[in-house]
Amino acid sequence: MGELVAITLFLGAFTMVFGIRYLSNKEKMAMIERGINPGVGRSAPKPYLSLKFGLLLVGLGIGLLVALAVVRNMFGSEMTHTETSQAVAVYFGCLGIFGGLGLVVSFLVEKKAIEKDKF
């Protein structure tokens, strides 16, 4: 049974990648036939993307540290099943809050840099 799952997973992944490449090529060929440049629709470079991801990861890391400190102070080392589920909620809450704060800081830094470049 396990071999069948592995084979099906491999074939499904291969088919998906092949299908995406095939359809992408077909779309580009149709654009060329209509006289449209296929490179026009490409997205512009995003100069602050690494800043955004960096601050998101920093926020997530700080969130994990805060969640660890909160859980250790609230529950100690020995936890019951109910306390474990509450600890998981604390971890997810802190990850969401501090990850969001990292993205807000990224937005503020980008906004300040863009306004500085305008003038």
N, C-alpha and C positions, 0 to 999 in steps of 0.2 A: 504494500500500500504506500509506503514512504517513497519508493522509487517512482511510482506513478505521479505523486505530488511534485517531486523534483523535476521530472520530465515535463509535466504540464506547465510548471512555473517557468522553466527555461524556454519552452516553445511559445508560451504567451508573451514573455518579455521580448523574444526575438521578433515575433509577429508584430508587436506594438512598435518597436523601433523601425522595422522595415516599412510598416504602414505609414508611419509619420514621415519618413524620408521620401517614400513614394509619392504621397499626397503633396508634400512640400515641393518636390520637383515638378509635379503635374501643375501645380498652381503657378510656379514661375514660368513654365512653358506657355501656359495660357496667357499670362501677362505679356510675354514677349510677342506672341501672335497678335495681340491687340495693339501692340506698339507702345506698351507701358514699360518703363524701366523698373525691373524688379527690385532694385536697390533703393528706390525712393521711399518706400514705406518703412525702412529700417529706423529703429529708435535712435535718438540722439544720445551721445555719451552722458552719463550721469556723474558729475564731478563729486558729489557729496555722498555717493553710495557707500564707500568704505567708512566714512565718518558715521553714517547712520547705523551700519551693521556693528561697527566698533562700540558705539555708545549703547546699542541694544545689548550686546554681549556683556559689557561692563555692568549695565543695569541688572541683567539676569544674574551675574555673579554676585553682586551686592545683595540682591534679593535672596539668593541661596544662603549667603552668610547670615543675613538677618533672620531668615526662617530657621536656620540651625540654632542660632542663639535663643530665639523665642521658644522653640520646641524644647530645647534642653532646660531652659529656666522654668517652663510651665510643667513639663511632665517628668523630668529627670531621665534616668537611663532605662528604667523598667516601665513599659507601657502596656496597658491592656488593649484589647482589640478596638474598643471605642476610642481610646486615646490615640491609637495609631491612625485611625481614619481622620480624627481631628488634626493630627500632625500633618497628614497629607494635604488637608485643606489649607493649613497655614503655609505650606510650601508653595502650593499653586497660587494662593493669594499673593504672597510676596513676589513670586516670579512675575505675575501679571502687573502688579503695581510698579515694581522697580524697572521692569522691561518697558512699560509705558512711560515712566519718567525718563528713561534713557532716550526714547524716541522724541519726547517733548524737548529735551535738552538739544538733541540733534536738530530739530526744527528751529529752535531759537538761534543756534549757532549759524545755520544756513541762512536764516532770514537776516541776521546781522551782517553776514558776509555779502549777501546780495545787495542789501541797502548801501553798504560801504562801496561796492563796485559801481553803483549807479551814479554816485556823486564824485 
